[in-house]
Amino acid sequence: MRASDAERERIAELLREAMAEGRLDMDEFDQRLETAYKARTHGELEPLVQDLPAPGSAVTPVGSSAPAPLGGSAANWPARIGGPATSTGGFALWGGFNRKGRWTVARKFTAFAMWGGGEIDLREAHFEDREVVIRCFTIMGGIHVTAPPELNVEVRGIGIMGGFGEGSNEDGEISPDSPRVRITGFALMGGVGVDRKRTKAERRRLKEAKEAELEARRRHELEGPDDGGSGEGRKKL
C-alpha cells in the first residue's frame, strides 16, 4: 500500500523519540529519517521501526491514527512503578537535603525544612505505587520539586506569609501511563515550588534529533520526490 505524508511524519516522530531515548545514534537516526521521507510504500516504512519498540508499549502501527508515543523522561512508565521505596522522607534543619537521580519515591513521602532547604527531583525517579503523595512542610525554609512535563502532578498546598505553587512549565503532554503524584502541605514564611522541566541531557538529545530531522527534510525537499522518472515522462506528454 502507498504511504501517505501523515504516515511518513508518524514514522519520523517515532525515530525522533528513539533518538531522544538513546536507542539510535545520530548516524542511524539520520539514515533512517532520510529513508522515511523518501519512502513510497508501507513496506519501505515498516522496517525502519520494527526494532524500535514504543516507550512502554508496542510500536504504533504505520496506518494507525493514534498519536506518536511520548519518549524521554516519559519512557516506559509501567517499568518505573512498583518496588520497595528507597526513601520515605527528607529533613533539613539549618541545612539541606536532596533526592535526585535514580531513586524510588515512597507511597507517602514527607519532607520538612526549617531554616534550610530541600530538593526533590522526580525526573529519573521510580515510584512505589501508581498513587503517590508528597507532603512538604517548611518554616522559614524552602523545598523545590522538579518533575518531568509528562508526569501527572497535582499541587495542593497552603502558603502562610509564604508561597506554595507551580513555577516554570516546559511543554509536554501528560502520559496516561504515568503515576499520579499529589503534592500537599504548607509553607510558613517560606516556600514550596514545583517546576516541570526536562533534564539537560534530554533537552540536548531532543534538540539534536530535531535539528537532524529538519536537515533530512530539507535534503528531501531539495532532491524532490523519487518518482522513477514518471514525472519527467508526464512533462514530455
Stockholm file with secondary structure:
# STOCKHOLM 1.0

chainA/1-237         MRASDAERERIAELLREAMAEGRLDMDEFDQRLETAYKARTHGELEPLVQDLPAPGSAVTPVGSSAPAPLGGSAANWPARIGGPATSTGGFALWGGFNRKGRWTVARKFTAFAMWGGGEIDLREAHFEDREVVIRCFTIMGGIHVTAPPELNVEVRGIGIMGGFGEGSNEDGEISPDSPRVRITGFALMGGVGVDRKRTKAERRRLKEAKEAELEARRRHELEGPDDGGSGEGRKKL
#=GR chainA/1-237 SS CBCCHHHHHHHHHHHHHHHHHTSSCHHHHHHHHHHHHHCCBHHHHGGGTTTCCCTTSCCCCTTCCSCCCCCGGGTTGGGGBCSCCSEEEEEEESSEEEECSSCEEEEEEEEEEESSEEEEECSSCEESSSEEEEEEEEESCEEEEEECTTSEEEECCEEESSEEEEEEECCCCCCTTSCEEEEEEEEESSEEEEEECCCHHHHHHHHHHHHHHHHHHHHHHHHCCCCTTHHHHHHHC
#=GC SS_cons         CBCCHHHHHHHHHHHHHHHHHTSSCHHHHHHHHHHHHHCCBHHHHGGGTTTCCCTTSCCCCTTCCSCCCCCGGGTTGGGGBCSCCSEEEEEEESSEEEECSSCEEEEEEEEEEESSEEEEECSSCEESSSEEEEEEEEESCEEEEEECTTSEEEECCEEESSEEEEEEECCCCCCTTSCEEEEEEEEESSEEEEEECCCHHHHHHHHHHHHHHHHHHHHHHHHCCCCTTHHHHHHHC
//
